[in-house]
Amino acid sequence: MLEISDHGRTWVLSGPASSYAVHLTEGDELLHLHWGPRIALADAEALAVRPLPVYRPFESQLDGREEYPVEGGPRFVRPALSVRTEERRGTEWHFEAYEADGDELRLRFRDGGLAVTLHYRMRDDVVERWVTLDNEGAALELLRADAATWTLPAREGWRLSQLHGRWAAESRLTQAALTYGEKIIGSRRGHTGHQHLPWVALDTDATEERGEVYGCALGWSGSWRIAVAQLPDARVQITGGAGYDDSGLLRLEAGESYTTPVFAGLWSDGGFGGASRAWHAYQRAYVVPDAEQDRPVLFNSWEATEFDISEEQQGALARRAAAIGVELFVVDDGWFGKRVDDRAGLGDWTPNPDRFPKGLKPLADYVHALGMQFGIWVEPEMVNPDSDLYRAHPDWVQFQPGRKRTEFRNQLILNLAREDVQEYLWEQLDSLLSGAPIDYVKWDFNRCFTDAGWPGDAYPQRLWVDHVRGLYALLDRLRAAHPGVAFESCSGGGGRIDLGVLSRTDQVWTSDNTDPLDRLAIQHGFSQIHPARVMAAWVTDSPNTQLNGRVSSLRFRFVSAMAGVLGVGGDLTEWTEEELAEARDWVTLYKEIRPLVQHGDLHRLRPPTGGLSAVQYTRGDESVVLAWLQAQSYGEPVPALRLRALDPTASYECLETGEVHRGAVLLHHGLDTGLRGDLDAAVFRLRRI
């Protein structure tokens, strides 16, 4: 709901539980009024007449109160907008008009030939904010154009939560007291990065189920930056957008425009759990394509075969996968060009004639006949120097003239900002998807930007932004032409996960780390912002030969992976008949609980800190609990799990044991898991009776 004051200078956006309010002064200063529990327009107007702080030397009355601070004038906070022309630097804008379109508010400002529009849209209790810049005058340079600045209310003792990590150890939750100055997270790598997810949360005393939490998440799949600043008067602002530094985003000629990514914000008084559930519901409703559809159980061939693949061998794996109930069979790297290792073939997206003499269609048809969908792995933005594409177009990669072309994984990055590169990839991928019945594409990105140059371009710095815009355009075009094909975002695991790529893909590869114990911490952090519906997780071989060599039971591996979109990635040809039979039972169970896991409300019952951990998914009258015991010291009792979101007056049947439990007992006294020893796990289904 959008409310507007009679004088048209105070605006309130409200969702079911929260409101967001801004006010325009007579001097055209856009001030932040409120972000928090729902208020009325009259409340916002009462806030609007409060005076600014008294004048003090060396301080600005606007700092910490402006909705979107620009560079220039009486401001000393980090500017969200920094513009440079041949004559000057900075912005001196004036208000032109507002537009209201349903629940979307647009506030229009102007500085000479530059039109600046601030966009606001309420999605339930998530506020979406972004900015459009239209240049109607002489050419100018955007040094910085953030999507939004968020202002928090005056509080004491703010705590900052963030998700950090590295390859194979992504999405680790860390929390620390916020101190004076700036805390900056981001990526200067050209993609979202393994090191930080573009999300922060702030609280003062919140727990998992109680207290105020403010969260912000950026929808951008390239380099990015979020700055959290505690100002000298203790007020807190969060500013974020595309690009890591202020070296320049784009040059806008007359008639050109730039739209920032969306920077979404959420207030919740339901603790971190309530905030997570609101984020999850928002993404399922407004971000992820076809989110109402169940994601299938998949098998991926990588850990079973790596590059040593053939049509016959893939067919043997497919038969075993179908026998245990897999619904989607995916051929990973090695099916195309001269791809017998990671040194050749990237860029040549045609089936290897030695491995697939008649292309992919015979295998795809065979997989379909087994009752499964068929998928493939691609890495379209990359090229090997040993490839037909690179030999034909060495100028299509990112490079700096006169400098060595850095190779990671023996590959270079195609400059997707170039229209000819976009068109080549469109032709290759469209032909691939048209030539065989392919249902799923795993889209990988296995290295960071290093030599991000574009020789001959008038403003090569634009590569950082335009590569991502080219990626989005290509994905949008492919989805429109092939609506039945699902896409997964992968970047060496969790290196490209954000609201931007999630608006164009059906799921993400959470991490290359498939160890079931390591995954618990990764999945715990991931769940702070993203829903289980997009979180791919595999059951692989034991010992874990890809990484740490850890030995774990099939039970523990399956229950760990069942907390998201279940997949299998082990070498099924080496599994015993007993293991295959057990796997079939686990897959069957997952299909039964899948509606709860992928579409239900998540409750984190206990974090994975070394002993017992658990999550609960609830939907309607049903709940499912996934519990894991990492280790147990001798004589140490395993605590009961206190469940959540149950009716205390109702009774619930446990489908595993047949026992009937009172809701009040489960809520206040808990459920005995029966777990013992090291690396034990269990699933409990509860149904209201």
C-alpha positions as CSV (number, residue, x, y, z in Angstrom):
1,M,0.0,0.0,0.0
2,L,1.2,3.5,-0.9
3,E,0.0,6.6,1.0
4,I,0.8,10.2,0.0
5,S,0.3,13.4,2.0
6,D,-2.0,16.1,0.8
7,H,1.0,18.3,-0.1
8,G,2.6,15.5,-2.1
9,R,5.9,15.6,-0.2
10,T,5.6,12.7,2.3
11,W,5.2,9.1,1.1
12,V,4.6,5.9,3.1
13,L,4.9,2.4,1.6
14,S,3.4,-0.4,3.8
15,G,3.3,-4.1,3.7
16,P,1.4,-6.5,6.0
17,A,3.7,-5.8,9.0
18,S,6.1,-2.9,8.1
19,S,6.2,0.5,6.7
20,Y,8.8,2.7,4.9
21,A,8.5,6.5,4.8
22,V,10.4,9.4,3.2
23,H,9.8,13.1,3.1
24,L,10.9,15.9,0.8
25,T,11.7,19.2,2.4
26,E,11.1,22.7,1.0
27,G,14.7,22.7,0.0
28,D,14.3,19.5,-2.1
29,E,16.2,17.4,0.5
30,L,14.9,13.9,0.5
31,L,14.9,12.7,4.1
32,H,14.4,9.2,5.5
33,L,11.7,9.1,8.1
34,H,10.9,5.5,9.1
35,W,11.7,1.9,8.4
36,G,10.2,-0.6,10.8
37,P,6.7,-1.6,12.2
38,R,3.7,-0.4,10.3
39,I,2.7,3.2,10.8
40,A,0.0,5.5,9.5
41,L,0.5,8.5,7.2
42,A,-0.2,10.8,10.2
43,D,2.7,9.2,12.0
44,A,5.0,9.9,9.1
45,E,3.8,13.5,8.9
46,A,4.6,13.9,12.6
47,L,8.1,12.6,12.0
48,A,8.5,15.0,9.0
49,V,8.1,18.1,11.1
50,R,10.8,17.1,13.5
51,P,13.7,19.5,13.1
52,L,17.1,18.5,11.9
53,P,19.9,18.4,14.4
54,V,21.3,21.8,15.5
55,Y,24.2,23.2,13.5
56,R,27.6,22.1,14.6
57,P,30.9,23.1,13.0
58,F,32.5,20.3,10.9
59,E,29.2,18.3,10.8
60,S,26.4,18.1,8.3
61,Q,22.8,18.3,9.3
62,L,21.9,15.9,6.4
63,D,24.4,13.1,7.1
64,G,22.7,10.0,8.3
65,R,19.3,11.4,7.4
66,E,19.3,11.7,3.6
67,E,17.6,9.0,1.7
68,Y,20.0,8.9,-1.3
69,P,23.1,11.1,-0.6
70,V,24.8,12.4,-3.7
71,E,28.3,13.8,-4.0
72,G,28.5,17.5,-3.5
73,G,27.2,20.1,-1.1
74,P,27.0,19.9,2.7
75,R,27.5,16.1,2.8
76,F,30.4,14.0,4.2
77,V,28.9,10.5,4.2
78,R,29.7,8.0,1.4
79,P,27.8,9.2,-1.7
80,A,25.5,6.8,-3.4
81,L,25.8,8.8,-6.6
82,S,29.1,10.3,-8.0
83,V,29.0,11.9,-11.5
84,R,31.7,13.6,-13.5
85,T,31.5,15.8,-16.6
86,E,34.2,17.7,-18.4
87,E,33.3,20.8,-16.4
88,R,32.6,19.5,-12.9
89,R,32.1,16.6,-10.5
90,G,29.2,16.0,-8.2
91,T,25.4,16.5,-8.3
92,E,23.2,19.5,-7.4
93,W,19.7,18.3,-8.0
94,H,16.2,19.6,-7.6
95,F,12.9,17.7,-7.3
96,E,10.7,17.5,-10.4
97,A,7.8,15.2,-9.7
98,Y,6.6,12.0,-8.2
99,E,4.7,9.2,-9.9
100,A,2.6,6.5,-8.1
101,D,1.8,3.3,-10.0
102,G,0.1,0.8,-7.7
103,D,2.6,0.0,-5.0
104,E,5.5,1.5,-6.9
105,L,6.7,5.0,-6.1
106,R,9.0,7.0,-8.4
107,L,10.6,10.2,-7.3
108,R,12.1,12.3,-10.1
109,F,15.1,14.7,-9.7
110,R,17.2,16.6,-12.2
111,D,20.7,18.0,-12.3
112,G,21.0,19.8,-15.7
113,G,20.7,17.2,-18.4
114,L,20.8,14.3,-15.9
115,A,17.5,12.9,-14.8
116,V,17.6,10.8,-11.6
117,T,14.6,8.6,-10.7
118,L,14.5,6.8,-7.3
119,H,12.2,3.7,-7.5
120,Y,10.4,2.1,-4.5
121,R,8.3,-1.0,-4.6
122,M,6.8,-2.9,-1.7
123,R,6.7,-6.7,-2.1
124,D,4.9,-8.0,1.0
125,D,7.3,-6.6,3.7
126,V,10.4,-6.4,1.3
127,V,11.2,-3.0,0.0
128,E,12.7,-3.0,-3.5
129,R,14.8,0.0,-4.4
130,W,16.7,0.9,-7.5
131,V,17.7,4.0,-9.5
132,T,17.4,5.0,-13.1
133,L,19.8,7.6,-14.6
134,D,18.8,9.2,-18.0
135,N,21.3,11.5,-19.7
136,E,19.6,14.1,-21.8
137,G,22.6,16.4,-22.0
138,A,26.3,16.3,-22.7
139,A,28.3,13.1,-22.1
140,L,29.1,12.3,-18.5
141,E,30.8,9.6,-16.5
142,L,29.2,7.6,-13.7
143,L,31.9,7.0,-11.2
144,R,29.5,5.5,-8.7
145,A,25.7,4.8,-8.9
146,D,24.5,2.8,-6.0
147,A,21.1,1.2,-5.9
148,A,20.1,2.6,-2.5
149,T,21.1,3.9,0.9
150,W,19.3,2.4,3.9
151,T,19.0,4.3,7.1
152,L,18.5,2.5,10.4
153,P,16.7,4.0,13.5
154,A,18.8,5.4,16.4
155,R,19.7,2.4,18.6
156,E,22.6,1.4,20.8
157,G,24.7,-1.7,20.3
158,W,24.2,-2.7,16.7
159,R,25.4,-6.1,15.6
160,L,26.3,-6.9,12.0
161,S,25.7,-10.4,10.5
162,Q,27.3,-11.3,7.2
163,L,28.1,-14.4,5.1
164,H,31.7,-14.9,4.2
165,G,33.8,-17.8,2.9
166,R,36.0,-19.1,0.1
167,W,35.9,-21.8,-2.5
168,A,34.4,-25.0,-1.0
169,A,33.6,-23.1,2.2
170,E,31.0,-20.6,1.2
171,S,28.2,-18.9,3.1
172,R,29.7,-19.0,6.6
173,L,27.6,-16.9,9.0
174,T,29.6,-14.5,11.2
175,Q,28.4,-11.9,13.6
176,A,30.2,-9.0,15.3
177,A,29.5,-5.7,17.0
178,L,29.3,-2.8,14.7
179,T,31.8,0.0,15.5
180,Y,32.4,3.5,14.3
181,G,33.6,3.8,10.8
182,E,32.8,1.7,7.7
183,K,32.6,-2.1,7.2
184,I,32.9,-2.9,3.5
185,I,32.1,-6.3,1.9
186,G,32.0,-7.1,-1.8
187,S,33.7,-8.5,-4.8
188,R,36.2,-7.0,-7.2
189,R,36.3,-10.3,-9.1
190,G,33.8,-9.8,-11.9
191,H,31.2,-12.2,-10.3
192,T,29.3,-12.3,-7.0
193,G,32.2,-14.3,-5.5
194,H,32.7,-17.1,-3.0
195,Q,34.0,-14.7,-0.4
196,H,30.8,-12.8,0.5
197,L,27.1,-13.1,-0.4
198,P,25.6,-9.7,-1.1
199,W,23.6,-9.7,2.1
200,V,23.9,-8.0,5.5
201,A,21.7,-8.0,8.6
202,L,21.7,-5.8,11.6
203,D,20.2,-6.2,15.1
204,T,20.7,-5.2,18.6
205,D,19.4,-8.1,20.7
206,A,17.7,-10.5,18.3
207,T,17.6,-14.3,18.7
208,E,16.5,-16.9,16.1
209,E,12.8,-16.3,16.9
210,R,12.6,-12.9,18.6
211,G,13.7,-9.3,18.1
212,E,14.1,-6.7,15.3
213,V,16.3,-7.6,12.4
214,Y,17.1,-5.3,9.4
215,G,18.3,-7.1,6.3
216,C,19.5,-5.9,2.9
217,A,20.3,-8.0,-0.2
218,L,21.7,-6.9,-3.5
219,G,20.6,-8.4,-6.9
220,W,23.8,-8.2,-8.9
221,S,26.0,-10.9,-10.4
222,G,29.2,-9.0,-11.1
223,S,31.5,-6.9,-8.9
224,W,29.7,-5.2,-6.1
225,R,30.1,-3.4,-2.8
226,I,28.0,-3.0,0.4
227,A,29.2,-0.4,2.9
228,V,27.9,-0.4,6.4
229,A,28.7,2.8,8.2
230,Q,28.3,3.9,11.8
231,L,28.5,7.6,11.7
232,P,30.0,10.0,14.3
233,D,26.5,10.5,15.9
234,A,26.0,6.7,16.0
235,R,23.5,6.6,13.2
236,V,23.9,3.7,10.8
237,Q,23.6,3.7,7.0
238,I,24.0,0.9,4.5
239,T,24.9,1.7,0.9
240,G,25.3,-0.8,-1.9
241,G,25.4,-1.3,-5.6
242,A,27.3,-2.6,-8.7
243,G,31.0,-2.1,-8.9
244,Y,33.5,-2.4,-6.1
245,D,35.2,1.0,-6.2
246,D,34.8,4.5,-7.6
247,S,37.0,4.1,-10.6
248,G,34.0,4.4,-13.0
249,L,31.0,2.3,-14.0
250,L,29.8,3.7,-17.3
251,R,30.0,6.7,-19.7
252,L,26.6,7.9,-20.7
253,E,26.3,9.7,-24.0
254,A,23.4,11.9,-24.7
255,G,20.2,9.8,-24.9
256,E,21.8,6.8,-22.9
257,S,20.6,5.5,-19.6
258,Y,21.6,3.2,-16.8
259,T,19.4,1.3,-14.4
260,T,21.0,0.0,-11.2
261,P,20.3,-3.5,-9.8
262,V,17.7,-3.9,-7.1
263,F,18.8,-3.5,-3.6
264,A,16.1,-5.1,-1.4
265,G,15.5,-4.4,2.3
266,L,13.5,-6.2,4.9
267,W,12.5,-5.4,8.5
268,S,11.2,-8.2,10.8
269,D,10.4,-8.4,14.4
270,G,10.5,-12.2,14.3
271,G,14.2,-12.6,14.9
272,F,16.6,-14.1,12.3
273,G,14.2,-17.0,11.7
274,G,11.3,-14.6,10.9
275,A,13.6,-12.6,8.6
276,S,14.7,-15.7,6.8
277,R,11.2,-16.9,6.2
278,A,10.2,-13.5,4.9
279,W,13.2,-13.5,2.5
280,H,12.3,-17.0,1.4
281,A,8.7,-16.2,0.7
282,Y,9.7,-13.1,-1.2
283,Q,12.0,-15.0,-3.5
284,R,9.5,-17.8,-4.1
285,A,6.8,-15.2,-4.9
286,Y,8.7,-12.5,-6.8
287,V,12.2,-13.5,-7.8
288,V,12.7,-17.2,-8.7
289,P,11.1,-18.3,-12.0
290,D,8.4,-21.0,-11.7
291,A,9.1,-21.3,-8.0
292,E,5.8,-23.1,-7.5
293,Q,7.1,-26.1,-9.4
294,D,9.0,-28.8,-7.5
295,R,12.7,-29.2,-8.5
296,P,13.5,-32.8,-9.5
297,V,15.9,-35.2,-7.9
298,L,19.0,-35.1,-10.2
299,F,22.1,-37.1,-10.9
300,N,25.2,-35.4,-12.0
301,S,28.0,-37.4,-13.6
302,W,31.0,-35.2,-12.6
303,E,32.3,-36.9,-9.5
304,A,31.6,-40.3,-11.1
305,T,33.5,-39.8,-14.3
306,E,35.2,-36.3,-14.5
307,F,36.4,-35.8,-18.1
308,D,36.5,-39.6,-19.0
309,I,33.0,-39.9,-20.5
310,S,31.3,-41.7,-23.3
311,E,27.8,-42.3,-24.5
312,E,27.8,-45.9,-23.4
313,Q,29.2,-45.1,-19.9
314,Q,26.7,-42.3,-19.4
315,G,23.9,-44.7,-20.4
316,A,25.1,-47.2,-17.7
317,L,25.0,-44.5,-15.1
318,A,21.6,-43.4,-16.3
319,R,20.1,-46.9,-15.8
320,R,21.3,-47.0,-12.3
321,A,20.1,-43.5,-11.6
322,A,16.7,-44.2,-12.9
323,A,16.5,-47.4,-10.8
324,I,16.9,-45.4,-7.6
325,G,14.3,-42.9,-8.5
326,V,16.3,-40.0,-10.0
327,E,14.2,-37.6,-12.2
328,L,16.9,-35.6,-14.0
329,F,20.2,-37.0,-15.5
330,V,22.9,-34.4,-16.1
331,V,26.1,-34.9,-18.2
332,D,28.7,-32.6,-16.8
333,D,32.0,-31.4,-18.3
334,G,33.6,-33.3,-21.1
335,W,30.9,-33.9,-23.8
336,F,32.0,-31.2,-26.3
337,G,34.8,-30.2,-28.6
338,K,38.2,-31.7,-27.7
339,R,37.4,-31.6,-24.1
340,V,39.4,-34.5,-22.7
341,D,40.8,-32.4,-19.8
342,D,40.6,-28.8,-18.7
343,R,43.2,-27.6,-21.3
344,A,41.0,-27.6,-24.4
345,G,37.6,-27.3,-25.9
346,L,35.9,-24.5,-24.0
347,G,34.1,-22.3,-26.6
348,D,33.4,-25.1,-29.0
349,W,29.9,-26.1,-28.1
350,T,29.3,-29.1,-30.3
351,P,29.3,-32.7,-29.1
352,N,32.6,-34.5,-29.3
353,P,32.2,-36.9,-32.3
354,D,34.4,-39.6,-30.8
355,R,32.3,-39.7,-27.6
356,F,28.9,-38.9,-29.1
357,P,29.1,-39.9,-32.7
358,K,25.4,-38.9,-33.4
359,G,25.4,-36.0,-31.1
360,L,23.5,-35.7,-27.8
361,K,20.1,-36.7,-29.1
362,P,20.5,-40.5,-28.8
363,L,21.6,-40.2,-25.1
364,A,18.9,-37.7,-24.4
365,D,16.3,-40.0,-26.0
366,Y,17.6,-42.9,-24.0
367,V,17.4,-40.9,-20.7
368,H,13.9,-39.8,-21.5
369,A,12.9,-43.4,-22.2
370,L,14.1,-44.3,-18.7
371,G,11.6,-41.8,-17.3
372,M,14.1,-39.0,-16.6
373,Q,14.8,-35.5,-17.9
374,F,18.1,-34.8,-19.6
375,G,20.6,-32.0,-18.8
376,I,24.1,-30.8,-19.7
377,W,26.9,-28.7,-18.3
378,V,28.1,-25.6,-20.1
379,E,30.5,-22.7,-19.4
380,P,29.7,-20.2,-22.1
381,E,31.6,-17.2,-20.8
382,M,34.9,-19.0,-21.0
383,V,37.3,-20.2,-23.7
384,N,40.4,-22.3,-23.8
385,P,43.3,-21.0,-25.8
386,D,43.3,-24.5,-27.3
387,S,39.9,-24.1,-29.0
388,D,38.6,-23.4,-32.5
389,L,36.9,-20.3,-31.1
390,Y,40.0,-18.7,-29.7
391,R,42.1,-19.4,-32.8
392,A,39.4,-17.7,-34.8
393,H,38.8,-14.8,-32.4
394,P,41.6,-14.1,-30.0
395,D,40.3,-10.6,-29.6
396,W,37.1,-11.7,-28.1
397,V,38.6,-12.3,-24.7
398,Q,39.2,-9.8,-21.9
399,F,42.8,-8.6,-22.1
400,Q,45.1,-5.6,-21.6
401,P,47.2,-4.7,-24.6
402,G,50.9,-5.5,-24.1
403,R,50.2,-7.6,-21.0
404,K,50.2,-11.3,-20.4
405,R,46.8,-13.0,-20.6
406,T,46.3,-14.6,-17.2
407,E,44.9,-18.1,-17.3
408,F,43.1,-19.8,-14.5
409,R,42.1,-23.4,-15.1
410,N,43.8,-23.0,-18.5
411,Q,41.0,-20.6,-19.6
412,L,40.3,-17.0,-20.5
413,I,37.1,-15.0,-20.2
414,L,35.1,-14.0,-23.2
415,N,34.1,-10.3,-23.2
416,L,30.4,-10.8,-23.0
417,A,30.0,-7.0,-23.2
418,R,30.7,-7.3,-26.9
419,E,27.5,-7.8,-29.0
420,D,29.3,-10.1,-31.5
421,V,30.3,-12.4,-28.6
422,Q,26.7,-12.3,-27.3
423,E,25.4,-13.2,-30.7
424,Y,27.9,-16.1,-31.1
425,L,26.9,-17.6,-27.8
426,W,23.2,-17.2,-28.6
427,E,23.7,-19.0,-31.9
428,Q,25.7,-21.8,-30.3
429,L,23.4,-22.4,-27.3
430,D,20.2,-22.0,-29.2
431,S,21.4,-24.5,-31.8
432,L,22.4,-26.9,-28.9
433,L,19.0,-26.6,-27.2
434,S,17.2,-26.9,-30.5
435,G,19.2,-29.9,-31.7
436,A,18.5,-32.3,-28.8
437,P,15.7,-32.7,-26.2
438,I,17.6,-30.9,-23.4
439,D,15.6,-30.1,-20.2
440,Y,18.2,-28.5,-18.0
441,V,21.4,-26.5,-18.3
442,K,24.1,-26.2,-15.6
443,W,25.7,-22.8,-16.4
444,D,29.2,-22.6,-14.9
445,F,31.7,-19.8,-14.4
446,N,35.1,-21.1,-13.2
447,R,37.4,-18.1,-12.8
448,C,37.5,-14.5,-11.8
449,F,38.2,-11.4,-13.9
450,T,41.9,-10.5,-14.0
451,D,42.8,-8.7,-17.2
452,A,39.5,-6.9,-17.6
453,G,40.6,-4.9,-20.7
454,W,38.8,-4.0,-23.9
455,P,41.3,-2.6,-26.4
456,G,39.8,-0.2,-28.8
457,D,36.7,0.6,-26.9
458,A,36.1,4.3,-26.1
459,Y,35.3,3.5,-22.4
460,P,36.7,0.0,-21.6
461,Q,35.8,0.3,-18.0
462,R,32.2,-0.4,-18.9
463,L,33.1,-4.1,-19.4
464,W,32.5,-4.7,-15.7
465,V,28.9,-3.7,-15.9
466,D,28.1,-4.6,-19.5
467,H,29.4,-8.2,-19.1
468,V,26.8,-8.8,-16.5
469,R,24.1,-7.1,-18.6
470,G,25.2,-9.3,-21.5
471,L,24.9,-12.4,-19.3
472,Y,21.4,-11.4,-18.2
473,A,20.3,-10.6,-21.7
474,L,21.5,-14.0,-23.0
475,L,19.8,-15.9,-20.2
476,D,16.6,-14.0,-20.8
477,R,16.7,-14.7,-24.5
478,L,17.4,-18.4,-24.0
479,R,14.6,-18.7,-21.5
480,A,12.2,-17.0,-23.8
481,A,13.1,-19.2,-26.8
482,H,13.2,-22.4,-24.7
483,P,10.7,-22.0,-21.9
484,G,10.8,-25.7,-21.0
485,V,14.5,-25.6,-20.1
486,A,15.6,-25.0,-16.5
487,F,18.9,-23.3,-15.7
488,E,21.2,-23.7,-12.7
489,S,23.8,-21.0,-11.8
490,C,27.2,-22.4,-10.8
491,S,30.5,-20.6,-10.4
492,G,33.0,-23.1,-9.0
493,G,30.2,-23.9,-6.6
494,G,28.7,-20.8,-4.8
495,G,30.6,-18.1,-6.6
496,R,27.5,-16.5,-8.4
497,I,24.6,-16.5,-6.0
498,D,22.5,-13.4,-5.7
499,L,19.0,-12.1,-6.3
500,G,20.0,-11.0,-9.8
501,V,21.0,-14.4,-11.1
502,L,18.2,-16.1,-9.1
503,S,15.6,-14.1,-11.1
504,R,16.9,-15.9,-14.2
505,T,17.7,-19.4,-13.0
506,D,15.8,-22.2,-11.3
507,Q,18.4,-23.2,-8.7
508,V,22.0,-22.6,-7.7
509,W,25.0,-24.9,-7.1
510,T,25.7,-24.1,-3.5
511,S,29.2,-25.3,-3.2
512,D,31.7,-27.7,-4.8
513,N,32.1,-29.1,-1.3
514,T,29.9,-32.2,-1.2
515,D,31.0,-33.4,2.2
516,P,27.8,-33.9,4.2
517,L,29.3,-32.5,7.4
518,D,30.9,-29.4,5.9
519,R,27.6,-28.8,4.0
520,L,25.7,-28.3,7.3
521,A,27.5,-25.0,8.0
522,I,27.3,-23.9,4.4
523,Q,23.5,-24.6,4.2
524,H,23.0,-22.9,7.6
525,G,24.5,-19.7,6.3
526,F,22.8,-20.0,2.9
527,S,19.4,-20.3,4.6
528,Q,19.7,-16.9,6.2
529,I,18.7,-15.3,2.9
530,H,17.9,-18.0,0.3
531,P,15.2,-20.7,0.3
532,A,15.8,-24.4,0.2
533,R,13.9,-24.4,-3.2
534,V,17.0,-23.1,-4.9
535,M,19.7,-24.8,-2.9
536,A,21.2,-27.8,-4.8
537,A,22.9,-30.5,-2.7
538,W,24.4,-33.8,-3.7
539,V,25.0,-37.2,-2.1
540,T,28.5,-38.3,-3.3
541,D,30.8,-41.2,-2.5
542,S,32.4,-42.1,0.8
543,P,35.3,-41.6,1.5
544,N,34.9,-38.1,0.0
545,T,37.6,-38.4,-2.6
546,Q,37.1,-34.9,-4.1
547,L,38.1,-33.0,-0.9
548,N,38.7,-34.2,2.6
549,G,38.5,-38.0,2.5
550,R,35.9,-38.1,5.3
551,V,34.0,-41.4,5.7
552,S,30.3,-41.1,6.4
553,S,27.2,-43.3,6.2
554,L,24.8,-43.1,3.3
555,R,22.2,-42.1,5.9
556,F,24.1,-39.0,7.0
557,R,24.9,-38.0,3.4
558,F,21.3,-38.3,2.3
559,V,19.8,-36.4,5.3
560,S,22.3,-33.6,4.8
561,A,21.4,-33.3,1.1
562,M,17.7,-33.5,1.7
563,A,17.7,-30.1,3.3
564,G,17.6,-28.6,-0.2
565,V,17.1,-29.8,-3.8
566,L,18.3,-33.4,-3.6
567,G,20.9,-34.6,-6.0
568,V,23.2,-37.6,-6.4
569,G,26.8,-37.3,-7.6
570,G,28.5,-40.5,-6.7
571,D,29.7,-43.3,-9.0
572,L,26.6,-45.5,-9.0
573,T,28.4,-48.2,-10.9
574,E,30.6,-48.8,-7.8
575,W,27.7,-48.8,-5.3
576,T,26.6,-52.1,-3.9
577,E,23.1,-53.5,-4.4
578,E,22.5,-52.8,-0.7
579,E,23.6,-49.2,-1.1
580,L,21.4,-48.7,-4.2
581,A,18.4,-50.2,-2.4
582,E,19.0,-47.8,0.6
583,A,19.4,-44.9,-1.8
584,R,16.1,-45.7,-3.5
585,D,14.4,-45.6,-0.1
586,W,15.9,-42.2,0.7
587,V,14.9,-40.8,-2.7
588,T,11.4,-42.0,-2.2
589,L,11.3,-40.4,1.2
590,Y,12.6,-37.1,-0.1
591,K,9.9,-37.0,-2.8
592,E,7.3,-37.4,0.0
593,I,8.8,-34.5,2.0
594,R,9.8,-32.4,-1.0
595,P,6.7,-30.1,-0.9
596,L,7.6,-29.1,2.7
597,V,11.3,-28.7,2.1
598,Q,11.0,-26.7,-1.2
599,H,7.9,-24.7,-0.4
600,G,7.4,-24.7,3.4
601,D,8.6,-22.4,6.2
602,L,12.0,-23.1,7.5
603,H,12.8,-23.1,11.2
604,R,16.4,-23.5,12.3
605,L,16.1,-25.5,15.5
606,R,19.8,-25.8,16.4
607,P,22.8,-24.5,14.5
608,P,25.6,-26.9,13.4
609,T,28.2,-26.0,16.1
610,G,29.5,-29.5,16.8
611,G,26.8,-31.5,18.5
612,L,23.2,-31.8,17.6
613,S,21.8,-29.6,14.9
614,A,18.4,-29.6,13.1
615,V,16.0,-27.8,10.8
616,Q,12.2,-28.0,10.6
617,Y,10.1,-27.4,7.6
618,T,6.4,-26.7,8.1
619,R,3.5,-26.4,5.6
620,G,-0.1,-26.6,6.5
621,D,-0.7,-29.5,9.0
622,E,2.6,-31.2,8.2
623,S,6.1,-30.8,9.5
624,V,9.4,-32.6,8.8
625,V,12.5,-32.4,11.0
626,L,16.0,-33.2,9.6
627,A,18.4,-33.8,12.5
628,W,22.1,-34.4,12.5
629,L,24.5,-35.4,15.3
630,Q,28.0,-34.4,14.5
631,A,29.7,-36.0,17.5
632,Q,28.9,-37.2,21.0
633,S,31.3,-37.2,23.9
634,Y,31.1,-40.3,26.2
635,G,28.3,-40.0,28.7
636,E,27.0,-36.8,27.1
637,P,23.2,-36.8,26.6
638,V,21.7,-35.7,23.3
639,P,19.2,-32.9,24.0
640,A,15.6,-33.1,22.8
641,L,14.6,-30.9,19.9
642,R,12.1,-28.2,20.8
643,L,10.0,-27.8,17.7
644,R,8.3,-24.7,16.4
645,A,5.2,-23.5,14.5
646,L,2.9,-26.3,15.9
647,D,-0.6,-26.0,17.4
648,P,-0.1,-26.6,21.2
649,T,-3.7,-27.8,21.5
650,A,-3.3,-30.4,18.7
651,S,-1.9,-33.9,18.4
652,Y,0.7,-34.9,15.9
653,E,1.5,-38.4,14.6
654,C,5.1,-39.3,13.8
655,L,5.0,-41.2,10.6
656,E,8.4,-42.9,11.3
657,T,7.5,-44.3,14.7
658,G,3.7,-44.2,14.8
659,E,3.9,-42.3,18.1
660,V,1.4,-39.5,18.8
661,H,2.7,-36.3,20.4
662,R,0.9,-33.4,21.9
663,G,1.9,-30.1,20.2
664,A,2.5,-28.4,23.6
665,V,4.9,-31.2,24.6
666,L,6.9,-30.9,21.4
667,L,7.0,-27.1,21.7
668,H,8.1,-26.9,25.3
669,H,9.8,-30.3,26.1
670,G,10.9,-31.4,22.7
671,L,11.3,-34.5,20.5
672,D,13.8,-37.2,21.4
673,T,15.8,-38.0,18.2
674,G,17.4,-41.2,19.4
675,L,20.7,-40.1,17.7
676,R,23.9,-41.5,19.1
677,G,27.6,-41.4,18.3
678,D,29.3,-39.6,15.5
679,L,27.8,-38.5,12.2
680,D,24.3,-39.8,12.9
681,A,21.2,-38.4,11.2
682,A,17.4,-38.9,11.1
683,V,14.2,-37.7,9.5
684,F,10.9,-37.2,11.4
685,R,7.6,-36.6,9.6
686,L,4.8,-35.1,11.7
687,R,1.2,-34.9,10.7
688,R,-1.6,-33.2,12.6
689,I,-4.4,-35.5,13.5
